[in-house]
Amino acid sequence: MNGRYTAETTILDYSHASIQNLIHKQGWRSLARQDVVKGIYYFLRDEIKFGYNRDDAIPASEVLADGYGQCNTKSTLFMALLRALEIPCRFHGFTIFNTLQSGAVPVYLMPLAPERILHSWVEVLLDGEWINVEGFIIDQMFLTQIQRAFPDRTGFSGYGISVPCLQKPDNEFNGNDTYIQAEGIADDFGRFDTPDEFYGKYGSNLRGLKKILYRYVLRHLMNLNVQRIRQNGLKVENHNS
């Protein structure tokens, strides 16, 4: 069974020199399996910042080169690193409601977003059990700014976050399930051996002119907005938004 969950693919290009160099630099090969997964998890969460890549179906090496990602691209890099270390994992595909992205996506761009956006998390086989790993999507620096802006909120949806409790989200990893967007799920497409299989079936979020605009203009505006929030927080007038 494990062979199908450790295979390399076009998207999960874990033989790429940059991925192999990262594994060597981090010393992950010398750690116990749970410590490896934990180390990769926190690297993905906080060193690969929350942001928008050119497409969902880019290879893991490109996500690493970008240094940022969202749910789907961070999942790709997470899977590639796990499989490079022979840790079985698989892809679980969903959609989320686009309102979850409000705030991270500027208001003036929201009308261009599809009502439902492709989403994913990674299932990892650890100690004989599959665990759901989604909590790495939002880096802690960005999350902290949102928590500071909404100190009294429990259930929360926006800024790329959808959780039952904003101040205590399930995004710390100790061999457990982690979530940061799961409350915003609309459709469940089930499990796939690879992201290649999923995107081959469901494509990407945007097509045609919108896809071109997103790749060359819109995502850069979105990333500037996210970076501004990460660096400066939210203005007071946004507290009641």
Backbone torsions as a table, in degrees:
resi	resn	phi	psi	omega
1	MET	NA	-40.1	-171.9
2	ASN	-63.0	-28.0	-178.2
3	GLY	-57.3	-40.8	-179.6
4	ARG	-69.3	-21.6	-178.1
5	TYR	-102.0	6.2	175.1
6	THR	-125.6	3.5	-176.0
7	ALA	-67.7	146.5	173.6
8	GLU	-85.7	146.3	178.6
9	THR	-136.7	179.2	177.4
10	THR	-58.6	-43.6	180.0
11	ILE	-78.7	-40.9	179.0
12	LEU	-90.5	68.6	-171.9
13	ASP	-88.5	63.5	-170.4
14	TYR	-74.4	-7.7	173.3
15	SER	-79.3	-8.9	-179.4
16	HIS	-56.7	139.7	-174.9
17	ALA	-56.8	-37.9	-177.2
18	SER	-65.4	-36.9	178.9
19	ILE	-71.8	-43.3	177.8
20	GLN	-64.5	-37.9	178.0
21	ASN	-66.1	-38.8	177.6
22	LEU	-62.9	-45.1	179.4
23	ILE	-59.7	-43.0	178.6
24	HIS	-64.8	-45.7	-178.5
25	LYS	-61.6	-39.2	-177.8
26	GLN	-80.5	-13.7	179.9
27	GLY	69.3	27.8	-174.9
28	TRP	-69.4	-26.2	-177.8
29	ARG	-67.2	-20.2	-176.9
30	SER	-93.3	0.2	-175.6
31	LEU	-97.2	158.5	170.7
32	ALA	-64.8	154.3	-170.8
33	ARG	-56.2	-47.2	-179.0
34	GLN	-64.7	-36.7	178.2
35	ASP	-67.3	-34.1	175.3
36	VAL	-62.1	-50.9	-179.1
37	VAL	-60.3	-42.1	179.5
38	LYS	-63.2	-43.6	179.2
39	GLY	-63.0	-43.8	178.5
40	ILE	-65.4	-40.4	-179.6
41	TYR	-56.5	-52.2	-176.3
42	TYR	-71.2	-29.5	172.4
43	PHE	-62.4	-47.4	179.8
44	LEU	-63.5	-40.6	-176.5
45	ARG	-67.4	-46.9	-166.7
46	ASP	-110.4	-25.5	178.6
47	GLU	-90.1	-31.1	172.2
48	ILE	-96.4	99.5	-171.2
49	LYS	-68.0	155.9	173.2
50	PHE	-65.3	127.2	179.0
51	GLY	-176.8	178.1	-170.5
52	TYR	-114.2	116.9	178.2
53	ASN	-83.1	177.0	-175.0
54	ARG	-69.6	-23.9	-177.3
55	ASP	-162.9	160.5	176.3
56	ASP	-71.8	-37.3	-168.2
57	ALA	-94.6	32.8	176.8
58	ILE	-81.9	155.7	179.9
59	PRO	-70.7	157.9	-178.3
60	ALA	-56.7	-39.1	-179.0
61	SER	-61.6	-32.6	178.3
62	GLU	-72.6	-37.9	176.2
63	VAL	-60.5	-45.1	179.0
64	LEU	-61.8	-42.1	178.8
65	ALA	-64.7	-38.0	177.5
66	ASP	-63.7	-40.2	-177.3
67	GLY	80.3	11.2	176.7
68	TYR	-152.0	164.7	179.8
69	GLY	-174.2	171.2	175.7
70	GLN	-117.7	-164.2	-172.0
71	CYS	-54.0	-49.5	-173.1
72	ASN	-73.8	-42.1	-177.2
73	THR	-75.8	-35.9	174.4
74	LYS	-64.9	-37.7	176.5
75	SER	-61.0	-41.1	177.7
76	THR	-58.6	-48.7	-178.7
77	LEU	-67.3	-38.8	177.0
78	PHE	-59.1	-47.6	-179.6
79	MET	-63.0	-42.4	-178.8
80	ALA	-62.5	-42.5	179.2
81	LEU	-66.1	-42.2	177.9
82	LEU	-62.0	-48.4	-176.6
83	ARG	-66.9	-33.0	176.3
84	ALA	-61.4	-25.9	179.7
85	LEU	-102.8	15.7	175.2
86	GLU	61.2	35.1	174.7
87	ILE	-102.9	115.4	-174.9
88	PRO	-63.7	139.0	177.2
89	CYS	-154.2	159.8	178.8
90	ARG	-143.6	170.9	-170.7
91	PHE	-108.9	134.1	175.8
92	HIS	-119.8	119.4	-174.4
93	GLY	-100.9	143.8	-178.8
94	PHE	-145.5	-178.4	155.1
95	THR	-122.8	156.3	171.2
96	ILE	-123.1	154.9	176.1
97	PHE	-70.4	140.0	-174.6
98	ASN	-66.2	-20.6	179.0
99	THR	-60.9	-23.6	176.8
100	LEU	-60.7	-27.5	-177.5
101	GLN	-89.4	-5.4	-178.0
102	SER	-62.2	139.7	-175.3
103	GLY	98.7	-53.3	172.4
104	ALA	-68.9	-43.6	171.7
105	VAL	-87.8	123.1	-179.7
106	PRO	-54.9	148.7	-176.2
107	VAL	-54.0	-40.9	-175.4
108	TYR	-70.0	-12.8	178.2
109	LEU	-99.8	-14.3	-176.0
110	MET	-57.5	-37.0	179.0
111	PRO	-61.0	-19.7	-179.9
112	LEU	-85.2	-12.9	-177.3
113	ALA	-80.0	142.0	173.8
114	PRO	-64.8	153.6	-178.1
115	GLU	-61.0	-35.9	177.8
116	ARG	-124.8	134.9	-172.3
117	ILE	-115.6	135.7	177.5
118	LEU	-58.7	138.9	-174.6
119	HIS	-142.9	158.7	177.0
120	SER	-155.8	159.4	162.3
121	TRP	-136.3	173.2	-176.7
122	VAL	-109.4	136.3	172.6
123	GLU	-104.8	126.7	-174.6
124	VAL	-115.6	132.9	176.7
125	LEU	-86.6	110.7	-175.9
126	LEU	-135.4	122.6	-178.9
127	ASP	54.4	38.8	175.0
128	GLY	81.2	3.0	-179.7
129	GLU	-127.9	145.0	175.5
130	TRP	-84.4	128.4	176.0
131	ILE	-117.0	147.6	-179.4
132	ASN	-92.9	126.2	-176.6
133	VAL	-124.4	111.0	-178.9
134	GLU	-132.5	-17.2	-168.2
135	GLY	-69.7	-3.8	-178.3
136	PHE	-84.7	-1.8	-172.6
137	ILE	-63.6	-45.2	-175.0
138	ILE	-100.5	120.9	178.9
139	ASP	-69.0	152.3	-172.1
140	GLN	-63.5	-34.0	179.9
141	MET	-63.3	-44.2	178.1
142	PHE	-66.7	-45.2	-179.8
143	LEU	-58.8	-42.1	-179.4
144	THR	-60.3	-38.5	178.3
145	GLN	-64.6	-37.9	178.5
146	ILE	-69.6	-40.7	177.8
147	GLN	-61.9	-39.5	178.3
148	ARG	-66.2	-34.6	-178.7
149	ALA	-74.8	-26.4	-177.2
150	PHE	-128.5	64.7	-171.3
151	PRO	-67.8	-20.2	-175.1
152	ASP	-104.7	5.5	-175.9
153	ARG	-87.9	141.4	171.8
154	THR	-104.3	-91.3	175.1
155	GLY	-58.5	132.5	-172.4
156	PHE	-148.3	138.5	173.9
157	SER	-142.0	121.5	-179.3
158	GLY	151.1	165.1	177.9
159	TYR	57.1	30.7	179.9
160	GLY	79.1	14.6	-175.9
161	ILE	-126.4	139.4	172.1
162	SER	-148.6	102.1	-170.4
163	VAL	-140.7	156.9	176.1
164	PRO	-71.3	-27.4	-178.8
165	CYS	-142.5	108.8	-176.2
166	LEU	-63.4	-39.0	-176.2
167	GLN	-75.0	-20.7	179.5
168	LYS	-136.5	66.1	178.6
169	PRO	-72.6	159.4	179.8
170	ASP	-86.2	64.8	-176.2
171	ASN	-121.0	16.9	173.8
172	GLU	-103.4	133.8	-172.7
173	PHE	-105.7	125.6	172.2
174	ASN	-143.6	48.2	-178.0
175	GLY	82.4	15.3	-174.6
176	ASN	-115.7	169.1	170.4
177	ASP	-63.2	144.4	172.8
178	THR	-132.8	144.4	-177.9
179	TYR	-142.6	148.6	173.6
180	ILE	-143.5	-14.3	177.6
181	GLN	-129.4	1.8	-168.5
182	ALA	-63.3	-25.8	-180.0
183	GLU	-70.1	-12.6	-178.7
184	GLY	-101.0	11.8	-176.8
185	ILE	-68.5	135.1	178.1
186	ALA	-104.2	-56.4	-177.6
187	ASP	-120.3	145.6	176.0
188	ASP	-113.3	112.5	-178.5
189	PHE	-92.2	-4.3	176.4
190	GLY	90.5	-170.2	-173.1
191	ARG	-97.2	147.2	178.4
192	PHE	-134.8	146.6	177.7
193	ASP	-64.2	-34.6	-174.9
194	THR	-142.7	155.9	172.4
195	PRO	-65.8	-29.3	178.0
196	ASP	-56.4	-43.5	179.9
197	GLU	-64.2	-43.0	-178.7
198	PHE	-64.3	-50.8	-177.2
199	TYR	-70.3	-27.5	173.7
200	GLY	-62.7	-30.7	-179.2
201	LYS	-89.5	-41.6	-171.1
202	TYR	-108.6	-4.7	176.6
203	GLY	71.1	-142.7	-179.8
204	SER	-129.3	177.1	-173.6
205	ASN	-69.7	-32.6	-174.5
206	LEU	-125.3	154.4	178.7
207	ARG	-137.6	162.8	173.5
208	GLY	61.6	-138.7	-176.5
209	LEU	-61.5	-38.3	179.2
210	LYS	-61.4	-38.0	179.6
211	LYS	-65.7	-41.4	178.3
212	ILE	-65.3	-45.5	177.8
213	LEU	-60.7	-42.0	179.1
214	TYR	-61.2	-47.9	-174.2
215	ARG	-63.8	-39.4	-170.8
216	TYR	-103.7	-16.8	-176.6
217	VAL	-132.7	-58.2	-167.0
218	LEU	-64.0	-43.0	-177.2
219	ARG	-65.8	-29.5	177.9
220	HIS	-68.6	-37.7	174.4
221	LEU	-65.0	-40.0	178.2
222	MET	-64.2	-43.3	-179.8
223	ASN	-66.7	-36.5	175.1
224	LEU	-62.7	-40.5	178.7
225	ASN	-64.3	-45.7	179.0
226	VAL	-62.4	-43.9	179.7
227	GLN	-64.6	-37.2	177.9
228	ARG	-63.2	-42.5	177.7
229	ILE	-65.2	-43.5	-179.1
230	ARG	-60.3	-40.2	-176.4
231	GLN	-82.9	-38.2	-169.8
232	ASN	-116.3	-7.3	-176.2
233	GLY	76.7	-166.7	-179.2
234	LEU	-106.9	145.2	177.9
235	LYS	-70.2	157.9	-176.6
236	VAL	-57.7	-37.3	-177.0
237	GLU	-66.2	-16.3	178.4
238	ASN	-81.7	-8.2	-174.3
239	HIS	-61.9	-32.7	-177.2
240	ASN	-102.8	14.5	-179.0
241	SER	-79.1	NA	NA
